[in-house]
C-alpha cells in the first residue's frame, strides 16, 4: 500500500532519528549509596554500562535524566543534588519511601514509591522516562533492555494521543493523512531503534510495511463520518488514536520477535534481552 509521503521525507526522517538516537545521553544515578548500587545492577541486566553513570561533579552534562534514590527524608545533600538537576535542565525522577511527601525541585508525578519487598519500580520508571526524555529515551531503551518495554509503551501512548488530537481537529478530508502517517512512521522507527534494529535503506521498506496497516483504520474513519456527521470529529479522533496504538503494538511484537531470534543487527548485550 502506497503511503501519502514523499520518499525524500521518509529518508530525511530516518537520518534525523539515526542522528538523535546516536547521541550519548546516559542516566545519572544519585542518592543513598547502597540503594543506588542495587538499582544500577537492576538497570544493567544485559545492558550497556555506558548508559548509566554516578552523580558527581559534571555528571549531569549531557545526561538524559537524573534518577535519585532516597533512603529516608530529604536531607541537605539530597536537596543540593536535585537543585543542580533543576538548574541544569535535566529531568529528575525520585524513588522514595513516600510519594505524598513534597520533594524540592521535583514534580509529584515524577516521584515513585519504594515499597518493602517489591523491588525497584522499573516499569513505572521506564514509562516516566519515555514520556519526559523524548528522543533520549529511545537511546536508553536500546542500551538498557530492563527499561525497553516500558519506554516503548510510553512512546506508543504519547504518539497515539497526538494522532487522536490531529484526527479530531482536522476537518478537511485527507488533510490529516500525511501528519498522521509521518507520526506513525516516526513512532515505528523509534521503536526499531529502541529494540536495537538498524535504520537503513535495506530495512526501511520492511519497516514501512508495518505503518501501511494503519491506513485501513483511517478508511473506516472516513466511512463512519458519513454515518454520524455530528460526532464525526470524535470518530476520527478515536480511530486515529486506536490505529496508532495498533501500529505501535504490532511493531513491538515484530521487533521483539526479531530480537529474540538475534536478527536485525541489535547491539551486543541487547538482543534477546527484552522483558515481556
C-alpha positions in Angstrom: 0.0 0.0 0.0 1.3 3.4 -1.0 2.0 5.8 1.8 0.9 9.5 1.3 4.5 10.7 1.9 7.3 11.7 -0.5 10.3 9.2 -0.4 12.6 12.2 0.4 10.6 13.0 3.6 10.9 9.4 4.7 14.6 9.2 4.3 15.1 12.6 6.0 13.1 11.2 8.9 15.4 8.2 9.0 18.5 10.4 9.0 17.1 12.6 11.8 16.3 9.6 14.0 19.7 8.0 13.4 21.4 11.2 14.4 19.3 11.7 17.5 19.5 8.2 18.8 23.3 8.0 18.3 23.8 10.8 20.9 25.2 9.7 24.3 22.7 10.7 26.9 23.1 8.4 30.0 21.1 8.1 33.1 22.7 9.6 36.2 22.1 7.8 39.4 22.3 9.5 42.8 21.1 9.2 46.4 21.6 6.5 49.0 24.8 4.6 48.0 23.6 1.0 48.8 20.2 1.6 47.0 22.0 3.3 44.1 24.3 0.3 43.6 21.3 -2.1 43.8 19.4 0.0 41.2 22.5 0.0 38.9 22.6 -3.8 38.9 18.9 -4.0 38.0 19.2 -1.4 35.2 22.3 -3.0 33.7 20.9 -6.6 33.4 22.1 -7.5 29.9 22.7 -3.8 29.3 25.4 -1.4 28.3 27.3 0.1 31.3 27.9 3.4 29.4 24.2 4.1 29.7 24.4 4.7 33.4 26.8 6.8 35.5 27.1 8.0 39.1 26.2 11.5 40.2 29.3 13.6 40.6 30.8 16.9 39.6 29.9 17.5 35.9 27.9 14.2 35.6 24.7 16.0 34.7 26.2 17.4 31.5 24.6 15.7 28.5 22.5 13.4 30.8 19.1 12.2 29.8 17.8 12.3 33.3 18.7 12.1 37.0 17.3 9.1 38.9 17.6 9.8 42.6 17.0 7.2 45.3 16.1 8.4 48.7 16.8 6.2 51.7 14.7 8.4 54.0 13.7 12.0 54.4 15.2 14.6 52.1 18.4 16.0 53.5 20.6 18.9 52.6 22.8 16.8 50.2 19.7 15.4 48.5 18.3 18.9 48.0 21.5 20.2 46.5 21.6 17.3 44.0 18.0 17.8 43.0 18.5 21.6 42.7 21.6 21.0 40.5 19.5 18.9 38.1 16.8 21.6 38.1 19.3 24.3 37.3 20.9 22.2 34.5 17.5 21.5 33.0 17.9 17.7 33.4 14.6 15.9 34.3 14.7 14.4 37.8 12.8 11.2 38.9 12.9 10.3 42.6 12.4 6.9 44.0 11.5 7.3 47.6 9.6 5.8 50.6 6.5 8.1 50.4 5.4 9.8 47.2 2.9 12.0 49.0 5.7 14.0 50.7 6.6 17.1 48.7 10.2 16.9 47.4 12.0 20.1 46.4 12.6 20.7 42.6 10.7 17.5 41.6 7.1 17.2 40.4 4.8 15.0 42.4 4.1 13.0 39.3 7.9 12.2 39.0 8.1 10.6 42.4 7.8 6.8 42.5 7.3 4.8 45.8 9.8 2.3 47.0 7.8 -0.4 48.8 9.4 -3.0 51.0 9.8 -6.4 49.4 8.7 -5.2 45.9 12.0 -4.2 44.3 12.5 -1.2 42.1 9.5 0.0 40.0 11.4 -0.3 36.7 8.3 -0.4 34.6 7.0 2.8 36.1 10.4 4.4 35.8 10.6 3.4 32.1 7.2 4.8 31.3 8.2 8.1 33.0 11.4 8.3 31.1 9.6 7.5 27.8 7.1 10.4 28.5 9.6 13.0 29.6 13.0 12.4 28.0 11.8 12.2 24.4 14.5 11.1 21.9 16.9 10.3 24.7 14.5 7.6 25.9 14.9 5.7 22.6 18.7 5.6 23.0 18.3 4.4 26.6 15.9 1.7 25.6 18.4 0.4 23.0 21.1 0.1 25.7 19.1 -0.9 28.7 16.7 -3.9 28.0 15.4 -3.6 31.6 13.7 -0.3 30.6 12.9 -1.2 26.9 9.2 -2.3 27.1 8.1 0.4 29.5 9.7 3.1 27.3 8.2 1.6 24.2 4.7 1.6 25.8 5.1 5.3 26.8 6.2 6.2 23.2 3.1 4.5 21.8 0.8 6.2 24.3 2.3 9.6 23.5 2.0 9.4 19.7 -1.4 7.8 19.9 -2.7 10.8 21.9 -1.1 13.2 19.4 -2.7 11.5 16.5 -6.0 11.3 18.3 -6.0 15.1 18.6 -4.9 15.6 15.0 -7.7 13.3 13.8 -10.3 15.1 15.8 -9.1 18.7 15.0 -8.6 18.4 11.2 -12.0 18.5 9.4 -10.9 18.6 5.7 -10.9 15.1 4.3 -7.4 13.8 3.5 -5.5 16.7 5.0 -4.7 14.8 8.2 -3.2 11.8 6.3 0.4 13.0 5.9 0.5 14.2 9.5 -0.9 11.0 11.0 1.3 8.8 8.8 4.6 10.7 9.5 3.8 10.4 13.2 3.2 6.7 12.9 6.3 6.2 10.8 8.4 8.2 13.3 6.9 6.0 16.1 7.8 2.8 14.3 11.3 3.9 13.5 11.9 5.0 17.2 10.6 1.6 18.3 13.0 0.0 15.8 15.9 2.0 17.4 14.7 1.1 20.9 15.0 -2.6 20.0 18.4 -2.2 18.5 17.3 -2.6 14.9 19.4 -0.9 12.2 17.8 2.0 10.4 19.0 1.8 6.9 17.8 1.7 3.3 17.6 -2.1 3.2 15.3 -2.3 6.2 13.2 0.7 5.5 10.7 -0.9 3.1 10.1 -3.7 5.6 9.5 -1.3 8.5 7.3 1.0 6.4 5.1 -2.0 5.7 4.1 -2.0 9.4 2.9 1.6 9.1 0.8 0.9 6.0 -1.7 -1.2 8.0 -2.9 1.9 9.8 -4.3 3.4 6.5 -7.1 0.8 6.8 -8.2 2.4 10.1 -8.4 5.8 8.5 -10.6 4.4 5.7 -13.0 3.2 8.4 -13.0 6.7 9.9 -14.0 8.3 6.6 -16.9 5.8 6.2 -18.0 6.4 9.8 -18.1 10.2 9.2 -20.9 9.7 6.7 -23.0 7.8 9.3 -22.5 10.1 12.3 -21.7 13.5 10.8 -22.5 15.4 14.0 -20.0 13.5 16.1 -17.6 12.9 13.2 -14.7 14.6 14.9 -14.9 12.2 17.8 -15.0 9.2 15.5 -11.9 10.4 13.5 -10.0 11.1 16.7 -10.9 7.8 18.2 -9.9 5.8 15.1 -6.6 7.8 14.7 -5.8 7.0 18.4 -6.7 3.3 18.1 -5.0 2.9 14.7 -1.8 4.4 16.1 -1.8 2.2 19.1 -2.4 -0.9 16.9 0.6 0.1 14.7 2.8 0.5 17.8 1.8 -2.8 19.3 2.3 -4.6 16.0 5.8 -3.0 15.7 6.7 -4.1 19.3 5.7 -7.7 18.5 7.7 -7.6 15.3 10.8 -6.2 16.8 10.7 -8.4 19.9 10.5 -11.4 17.6 13.5 -10.2 15.6 15.5 -9.5 18.8 14.6 -12.9 20.2 15.9 -14.6 17.0 19.0 -12.5 17.0 18.1 -10.7 13.8 18.2 -7.0 12.9 21.7 -6.1 14.0 21.0 -5.4 17.6 23.9 -4.2 19.7 25.8 -6.8 21.8 24.1 -7.3 25.1 20.7 -6.0 23.8 19.4 -8.8 21.5 17.1 -11.3 23.2 17.1 -9.4 26.5 13.6 -7.9 26.3 11.1 -8.4 29.1 7.6 -9.2 28.1 
